[in-house]
Amino acid sequence: MAKHAVLSPGAKMWKSLTCGRSELRLDLTLDCGQTFRWRETAEGHWTGVIGGRVWTLTQTDDMLWYYVYKNHASFGEESDRKRRAGISLQEYSKSKRLKVALKEKEEASVTVCLNQEEDVEETMLRDYFQLDVNLEDLHRNFGAADPHFRKLADIFSGVRMLRQDPTECLFSFICTSNNHISRIQGMVERLCQSLGTQLCQLDQSSYYDFPSLSALADNGIEARLRDLGFGYRARFLQRSAQQILDTHGLDWLEGLRSVPYPQARNALRTLPGVGSKVADCVCLMSLDKAEAVPVDTHVWQIAKRDYKFAAGNGQKSITEKLHTDIGDFFRRLWGPYAGWAQSVLFCADLRKFQKLKEMPDGKQHEEKKKSKT
């Protein structure tokens, strides 16, 4: 069960679950380009959306702490309290004894509801970060097969693959074509602001749910998104949503979780704007295909530089065959969770994380920051 920590009287109620930094590092996992909706809103505190709810996450050495923002007014109205307790307003006013009985019944009811809600939230968080996968064991296996991975494993421990909503993952990655992370983040944010449902406002920042397939498929969306700076991607977004609804139905994307990786990948590639790399990203990051290895020029360079991968040396671009060859090479090396290993190498090669390589234990940077304060 989740544990509680009351920060101060009247302050937000935080909950926690046991999770060490070797199993999850929020800064690396949420800022390495597999999701585009999390922001570091305070030092070490990340705010974003999971499952239509706004969360703030932070961590200590052995605990993952989380707070979920809700509409607190739902428990604030006197008449609503009485309605939930099953007693009418007239009955409620008859005697003090009924008032006491109502209070006891209400408190018991609310306690049950809150406990159930805590269970739901913890389950959502565990599912999102796939905490049932033991990352230390995976890294040990990768390192045994791959000396280069072993060199990076201690520095970049805690990089996990997320299990995102398939619709959000797919349409976010359609935006990645010929793009960089900061610009993609802006596009996805504008997409949610324009077509999503507002969830709450925190410190002058509004948070939105990801748009539904129906909202994305509307005939006027392409022009609207072009006005918002999406360029040619606007057409891909609208037409992919329309094709899914017209040809497959609302549950099709989530249903791809239960089919083999090659079948899911090929199905995704029939959508406008979805090539091999985007299909593999969606397979790996939302459809439970841990063997999927997204390949772009960045990963190709890693394969050539660090693994002496020679295939396609005379080529200037990644063909479908080269994409498959690189993926197969890494699958043979790392096994059925190859996509998880690739994500560590990808993260380690990002410019924003290069300083960690100068601090072998991955913690000296934190100590230096502390010494300055």
Secondary structure, DSSP 8 states (H G I E B T S, - for coil): --EEEE-STTS-EEEEEE--TTT--HHHHHTSSS-S--EEEETTEEEEEETTEEEEEEE-SSEEEEEEE--GGGGT-HHHHHHHHT--HHHHTT-HHHHHHHHHHHHHHHHHHHHHHHHHHHHHHHHHTTTTS-HHHHHHHHHHH-HHHHHHHTTTTT-------HHHHHHHHHTTTT--HHHHHHHHHHHHHHHS-EEEEETTEEEE----HHHHH-TTHHHHHHHTT-TTHHHHHHHHHHHIIIII-TTHHHHGGGS-HHHHHHHHTTSTT--HHHHHHHHHHHS--TT-----HHHHHHHHHHH---TTTT-SS--HHHHHHHHHHHHHHH-TTHHHHHHHHHHHHSGGGGGGGGSTTS-HHHHHHHHH-
